[in-house]
Amino acid sequence: MGRLARSVLYWLVWWCALWALWLVFVGAWDLYDAVAGIAAAGVAATAALVVHELGLLSFRPRVRGFSGFGRMPLQVLVDFGILVSALARTLAGRPVRGVFLAKELTAAGPEPEAAFARALAAIVATYSPNAYVVDVDLDRNVALMHDLVRNRASEEPL
């Protein structure tokens, strides 16, 4: 396979993935949003290709870094139940008070691999509707999180 064919395939794979993600995140399945997603995915796939071709990404993410994604769909469902329960308690006159907490990050340092690991952990932890990352303090290597109802599983993988 020639260099041009590899570049086209690389762009096409990124475009397909990004367009599908666009449709999932937008949540609207109409022509207007589909066309907007086509354009946005094209721009983002082109940016990914340029970064790849120029060698601007100095590392390749390891597969084990994505291990937290496997539990994410189930945890979203569990946390939805937790939030419905919290809403019911609040409507019954027993309001729920959230809590802020600082979680130590496993990846430390300024190198690109550590920055990627921190960003990925923050993304996975924020998908849970019960917990989300508010800020990351690189000096102390901690993430500030908020839990509506304290549940350690909602904070994973932080």
Summary of the structure (lengths in Angstrom):
residues: 158
radius of gyration: 19.3
end to end distance: 41.1
largest distance: 67.0
contacts: 402
relative contact order: 0.12
helix: 60%
strand: 12%
